[in-house]
Amino acid sequence: MDDIFKGYGMVSGDILHVSPKETVELCLKGAVLVDVREDYMNRFKMFDVDELIFCPESMLMDKYKELPTDKPMIFADAAGVKSKKAILFMKNLGINNMANMTGGIVEWERDGCPLIIDMSERLTGSCMCMLRPRDKKKN
């Protein structure tokens, strides 16, 4: 594991898990945040960091070669589940210079980490697992 991660997070199941606040610090030190949420989920609330890559988990098998494996990467999603799955996929390819952000954008926002919000892309649904784009009224 890259020295950038030394002193951060907690290792569980051979995966380093870092908090949203730790993620902000690590991004300021040069880590790249990889958002694996699906496109419709990443337009309403976006992580506001200098280096952010959108790579939906559903496309990771096709797009993983485009990720900057020469830099430390932190994978994030809506709640921390799909990002862990993405980490496991990348580890199976022999890539280890990465961490999983716990709690996803839900905890990121709760912890007051920087966000970009586009209200025109607001989602609807009764829980995180049912989020979908709102019906847009035609004028």
C-alpha positions as CSV (number, residue, x, y, z in Angstrom):
1,M,0.0,0.0,0.0
2,D,1.2,3.5,-0.9
3,D,2.8,5.5,2.0
4,I,0.1,8.2,1.4
5,F,-2.3,5.9,3.2
6,K,-0.1,5.3,6.3
7,G,-1.9,6.3,9.4
8,Y,-5.3,6.5,7.8
9,G,-8.3,4.3,8.1
10,M,-8.8,0.8,9.2
11,V,-8.0,-2.5,7.4
12,S,-10.8,-5.1,7.2
13,G,-10.8,-8.0,4.9
14,D,-7.6,-6.8,3.3
15,I,-9.2,-3.6,2.3
16,L,-8.3,-0.2,3.7
17,H,-11.4,1.8,4.6
18,V,-11.1,5.5,5.1
19,S,-13.7,8.0,6.4
20,P,-15.0,10.9,4.2
21,K,-12.9,13.4,6.2
22,E,-9.8,11.3,5.7
23,T,-10.6,11.1,2.0
24,V,-10.7,14.9,1.8
25,E,-7.2,15.0,3.5
26,L,-5.9,12.3,1.2
27,C,-7.2,14.0,-1.9
28,L,-5.4,17.2,-0.9
29,K,-2.2,15.0,-0.7
30,G,-2.7,13.7,-4.3
31,A,-5.1,10.8,-4.1
32,V,-7.7,10.5,-6.9
33,L,-11.3,10.0,-5.9
34,V,-13.1,7.4,-8.1
35,D,-16.9,7.7,-8.0
36,V,-18.4,4.4,-9.0
37,R,-22.0,5.6,-8.8
38,E,-24.1,5.2,-11.9
39,D,-24.5,8.3,-14.1
40,Y,-28.0,9.2,-12.9
41,M,-26.8,9.1,-9.3
42,N,-23.7,11.3,-9.6
43,R,-25.3,14.4,-11.2
44,F,-27.4,15.7,-8.3
45,K,-24.7,15.6,-5.6
46,M,-21.0,15.4,-6.6
47,F,-17.9,15.1,-4.6
48,D,-16.0,18.4,-4.8
49,V,-12.3,17.4,-5.0
50,D,-9.6,18.4,-7.4
51,E,-9.1,15.0,-8.9
52,L,-12.4,13.1,-9.5
53,I,-13.1,10.3,-12.0
54,F,-16.5,9.0,-12.7
55,C,-16.4,5.3,-13.5
56,P,-19.7,3.6,-12.8
57,E,-19.4,0.2,-11.2
58,S,-21.4,-1.3,-14.1
59,M,-18.7,-0.1,-16.5
60,L,-15.6,-0.9,-14.4
61,M,-14.8,-4.1,-16.2
62,D,-14.6,-2.2,-19.5
63,K,-13.0,1.0,-18.2
64,Y,-10.6,0.0,-15.4
65,K,-7.6,0.4,-17.8
66,E,-8.3,4.1,-18.0
67,L,-7.9,4.6,-14.2
68,P,-4.6,6.1,-13.1
69,T,-3.1,3.2,-11.3
70,D,0.2,5.2,-10.9
71,K,-1.7,7.3,-8.3
72,P,-3.4,6.4,-5.0
73,M,-7.1,6.0,-5.6
74,I,-10.0,6.1,-3.2
75,F,-13.2,4.5,-4.4
76,A,-16.6,6.0,-3.4
77,D,-20.2,5.5,-4.1
78,A,-23.6,6.3,-2.5
79,A,-23.2,4.3,0.7
80,G,-20.0,2.3,0.5
81,V,-21.2,-1.0,-0.9
82,K,-20.4,-0.8,-4.6
83,S,-17.1,0.9,-4.0
84,K,-16.0,-2.1,-1.9
85,K,-17.0,-4.4,-4.8
86,A,-15.0,-2.2,-7.2
87,I,-11.9,-2.5,-4.8
88,L,-12.2,-6.3,-4.8
89,F,-12.3,-6.3,-8.6
90,M,-9.2,-4.1,-8.8
91,K,-7.4,-6.2,-6.2
92,N,-8.0,-9.3,-8.3
93,L,-6.1,-7.5,-11.1
94,G,-3.2,-6.9,-8.8
95,I,-3.8,-3.3,-8.1
96,N,-3.3,-2.4,-4.4
97,N,-2.7,1.4,-4.2
98,M,-6.2,2.2,-3.2
99,A,-8.8,2.5,-0.4
100,N,-12.5,2.3,0.0
101,M,-14.4,5.3,1.4
102,T,-16.9,4.3,4.0
103,G,-20.4,5.5,3.9
104,G,-20.3,7.0,0.4
105,I,-21.7,10.4,-0.4
106,V,-24.3,9.9,2.4
107,E,-21.7,10.2,5.1
108,W,-19.6,12.6,3.0
109,E,-22.5,15.1,3.1
110,R,-23.3,14.3,6.8
111,D,-19.6,15.1,7.7
112,G,-19.8,18.4,5.9
113,C,-17.3,17.5,3.2
114,P,-17.3,19.7,0.0
115,L,-20.2,19.0,-2.4
116,I,-21.4,20.4,-5.6
117,I,-25.2,20.2,-5.8
118,D,-27.3,20.6,-8.9
119,M,-30.9,20.8,-7.8
120,S,-32.2,20.2,-11.4
121,E,-30.8,16.7,-11.1
122,R,-32.5,15.9,-7.7
123,L,-33.4,12.3,-7.1
124,T,-36.5,10.8,-5.7
125,G,-37.2,7.5,-3.8
126,S,-38.0,6.3,-0.3
127,C,-34.5,5.0,0.4
128,M,-31.0,4.9,-1.0
129,C,-31.6,1.7,-2.9
130,M,-34.6,3.2,-4.7
131,L,-33.2,6.5,-5.9
132,R,-34.0,7.4,-9.4
133,P,-34.2,10.6,-11.4
134,R,-37.3,12.7,-10.7
135,D,-39.9,13.1,-13.4
136,K,-39.1,16.4,-15.0
137,K,-42.1,18.6,-15.8
138,K,-42.3,19.9,-19.3
139,N,-43.0,23.5,-19.7
